[in-house]
Amino acid sequence: MSRHERVLLDGPDGRIEVFVEPHTPATGIALVAHPHPLFGGTADNKVVTTLAKAFRELGCATLRPSFRGVGGSEGEHDHGIAETEDLLAVHAYARGRFGAGLPIYLAGFSFGAYVTTRLAKRLAAEGDAARRMVLVGTAAGFVEGARTYETEAVAPDTVVIHGADDTTVPLANVLRWAEPLELPVTVIPGADHFFHRKLHLIRNVIHAAWNR
């Protein structure tokens, strides 16, 4: 069983709460970002914990930060802009704690997937590109009740998973984003945005992708 830690980091605008689960020996470091904080998203979301579990099964130390205004994290919601800076601070902590030589994996769900694409772009520009990414229910295009997301381009080996019956982020939004990138999208039949009764399929897809 994994050992769960709650860590408070100094971020750009206050404390950042991070749930850390080490792995010994670690084969990598996985940062997992949660869904929209203004719509009930937390680091304990079932999709987020499923992603973290999949990466622990692959031998990674995992970190699940709380976005601004959630749990012990300070600061105000900034539509993904300041949240990207916060994730950079979590990345720096992870590097300092678990080592500079381990590969970094990024994962996110919904709003967290959107912010993760921004983080990936920044890390690549700073010379520490993620080895691979997993994006689930990615916020892209116009999302009812929220805003329009201009989701960043990602590497062609990014694992993108979406529910066929997602009404929060319609599948068509993600396909429009993925098409010019020539990015495959794994569609889970019968899955809604939160993957009720389909969480095990997320793990299956990740393991299959890593085994290839």
Wavefront OBJ file of the C-alpha trace (Angstrom):
o trace
v 0.000 0.000 0.000
v 1.292 3.480 -0.839
v 2.298 5.928 1.894
v 0.331 9.139 1.627
v 1.820 12.516 2.604
v 0.284 15.995 2.683
v 2.899 18.646 1.946
v 2.520 22.441 1.946
v 4.865 24.190 -0.478
v 5.662 27.874 -0.841
v 4.188 28.918 -4.185
v 4.179 32.187 -6.123
v 1.106 33.488 -4.246
v 0.982 31.452 -1.062
v 0.929 27.843 0.004
v 0.303 24.968 -2.368
v -1.117 21.765 -0.916
v 0.294 18.624 -2.519
v -0.534 14.993 -1.836
v 2.673 13.034 -2.337
v 2.999 9.278 -2.637
v 6.636 8.180 -2.901
v 7.718 4.962 -4.578
v 10.949 3.131 -3.743
v 12.756 2.752 -6.006
v 11.051 5.290 -8.276
v 11.209 4.872 -12.051
v 9.742 8.320 -12.663
v 7.839 11.272 -11.243
v 4.176 11.834 -12.133
v 2.337 15.130 -11.573
v -1.444 14.763 -11.728
v -3.724 17.826 -12.002
v -7.367 17.868 -10.875
v -10.548 19.275 -12.498
v -11.994 22.776 -12.216
v -11.829 24.134 -8.649
v -14.927 26.304 -9.087
v -17.007 23.266 -10.048
v -16.026 20.959 -7.203
v -12.712 19.678 -8.531
v -10.228 18.383 -5.966
v -7.112 16.240 -5.816
v -9.274 13.442 -4.396
v -11.392 13.238 -7.549
v -11.765 9.596 -8.587
v -10.304 10.122 -12.061
v -7.301 11.900 -10.515
v -6.688 9.158 -7.956
v -7.098 6.549 -10.712
v -4.417 8.312 -12.764
v -2.112 8.453 -9.747
v -2.674 4.769 -9.026
v -1.834 3.830 -12.618
v 1.452 5.727 -12.397
v 2.313 4.162 -9.038
v 1.739 0.767 -10.648
v 4.320 1.834 -13.226
v 6.780 2.617 -10.444
v 6.396 6.392 -10.217
v 6.358 8.723 -7.266
v 3.137 10.708 -7.654
v 2.157 14.254 -6.713
v -1.428 15.555 -6.722
v -1.478 19.321 -6.078
v -4.595 21.214 -5.046
v -5.346 24.202 -7.244
v -5.775 27.671 -5.748
v -8.657 27.928 -3.305
v -8.941 24.167 -2.842
v -8.022 22.470 0.432
v -4.880 23.998 1.869
v -3.860 25.859 -1.293
v -3.926 29.636 -1.122
v -4.557 32.217 -3.848
v -7.455 32.909 -6.186
v -8.556 31.027 -9.277
v -6.819 32.424 -12.378
v -8.283 30.401 -15.276
v -5.128 28.318 -15.654
v -2.571 31.142 -15.890
v -1.293 31.398 -12.308
v -2.138 27.714 -11.859
v 0.573 26.941 -14.420
v 3.080 28.848 -12.277
v 1.953 26.847 -9.244
v 2.526 23.566 -11.065
v 6.007 24.758 -12.019
v 6.680 25.214 -8.292
v 5.421 21.671 -7.632
v 7.661 20.401 -10.436
v 10.680 22.135 -8.844
v 9.848 20.530 -5.493
v 9.523 17.113 -7.119
v 12.863 17.484 -8.858
v 14.534 18.531 -5.621
v 13.054 15.681 -3.640
v 13.122 12.771 -6.065
v 16.067 13.666 -8.290
v 16.959 15.447 -11.502
v 17.589 12.252 -13.435
v 14.126 10.686 -13.275
v 11.705 11.147 -16.188
v 8.772 13.467 -15.567
v 5.290 12.311 -16.542
v 2.345 14.693 -16.594
v -1.328 13.852 -16.288
v -4.511 15.827 -15.874
v -8.261 15.559 -15.901
v -10.626 18.151 -17.442
v -9.434 21.655 -16.419
v -6.363 19.925 -15.013
v -5.611 18.471 -18.454
v -5.808 21.965 -19.954
v -3.382 23.363 -17.369
v -1.122 20.343 -17.906
v -0.749 21.217 -21.599
v 0.388 24.696 -20.528
v 2.828 23.212 -18.023
v 4.251 20.861 -20.653
v 4.945 23.780 -22.987
v 6.773 25.663 -20.229
v 8.843 22.653 -19.166
v 9.880 21.988 -22.753
v 10.964 25.616 -23.144
v 13.005 25.327 -19.939
v 14.800 22.171 -21.102
v 13.049 19.630 -18.891
v 10.384 18.276 -21.216
v 7.971 15.668 -19.902
v 8.730 12.139 -21.044
v 5.036 11.530 -21.706
v 1.568 12.850 -20.902
v -1.871 11.439 -20.164
v -4.885 13.730 -20.656
v -8.404 12.647 -19.671
v -11.613 14.556 -20.424
v -9.466 17.401 -21.734
v -11.028 20.851 -21.523
v -10.877 22.186 -25.083
v -13.013 24.665 -26.989
v -16.189 26.112 -25.496
v -17.291 24.371 -22.307
v -20.790 25.122 -21.004
v -20.778 27.196 -17.819
v -17.056 27.841 -17.910
v -15.128 29.424 -20.763
v -13.405 28.781 -24.060
v -10.193 26.818 -23.666
v -7.341 27.304 -26.124
v -5.582 24.071 -25.285
v -1.885 23.894 -26.165
v -0.404 21.503 -28.714
v 1.119 18.353 -27.228
v 3.550 15.638 -28.314
v 2.199 12.998 -30.710
v 2.688 10.173 -28.183
v 0.408 11.859 -25.626
v -2.279 9.485 -24.345
v -5.627 11.245 -24.776
v -8.694 9.531 -23.280
v -12.251 10.820 -23.622
v -15.730 9.554 -22.888
v -18.084 9.056 -25.812
v -20.997 10.358 -23.707
v -19.180 13.349 -22.176
v -21.650 16.260 -22.006
v -19.326 18.552 -20.020
v -16.607 18.602 -22.679
v -18.164 17.235 -25.868
v -16.034 14.695 -27.699
v -16.260 16.885 -30.817
v -14.301 19.620 -28.998
v -11.394 17.302 -28.319
v -11.426 15.866 -31.833
v -11.244 19.398 -33.280
v -8.234 20.120 -31.074
v -6.540 16.804 -31.865
v -7.110 16.724 -35.632
v -4.516 19.333 -36.724
v -2.027 17.748 -34.300
v -2.615 14.298 -35.888
v -3.136 13.129 -32.327
v -4.986 9.860 -31.691
v -7.826 9.954 -29.166
v -8.933 6.869 -27.245
v -12.723 7.033 -26.938
v -14.379 5.021 -24.159
v -17.903 3.962 -25.247
v -20.586 4.737 -22.683
v -18.298 6.888 -20.538
v -19.472 10.255 -19.232
v -17.153 13.074 -18.158
v -16.423 11.455 -14.794
v -16.029 7.903 -16.164
v -18.567 6.382 -13.798
v -18.071 2.598 -13.813
v -15.311 3.040 -16.425
v -12.356 4.072 -14.252
v -10.630 0.724 -14.706
v -10.494 1.377 -18.440
v -8.353 4.478 -17.858
v -5.782 2.329 -16.086
v -5.971 -0.292 -18.823
v -5.320 2.285 -21.545
v -2.322 3.735 -19.690
v -0.763 0.336 -19.046
v -1.280 -0.699 -22.670
v 0.340 2.530 -23.882
v 3.382 2.039 -21.654
v 3.739 -1.613 -22.655
v 3.912 -0.764 -26.343
l 1 2 3 4 5 6 7 8 9 10 11 12 13 14 15 16 17 18 19 20 21 22 23 24 25 26 27 28 29 30 31 32 33 34 35 36 37 38 39 40 41 42 43 44 45 46 47 48 49 50 51 52 53 54 55 56 57 58 59 60 61 62 63 64 65 66 67 68 69 70 71 72 73 74 75 76 77 78 79 80 81 82 83 84 85 86 87 88 89 90 91 92 93 94 95 96 97 98 99 100 101 102 103 104 105 106 107 108 109 110 111 112 113 114 115 116 117 118 119 120 121 122 123 124 125 126 127 128 129 130 131 132 133 134 135 136 137 138 139 140 141 142 143 144 145 146 147 148 149 150 151 152 153 154 155 156 157 158 159 160 161 162 163 164 165 166 167 168 169 170 171 172 173 174 175 176 177 178 179 180 181 182 183 184 185 186 187 188 189 190 191 192 193 194 195 196 197 198 199 200 201 202 203 204 205 206 207 208 209 210 211 212
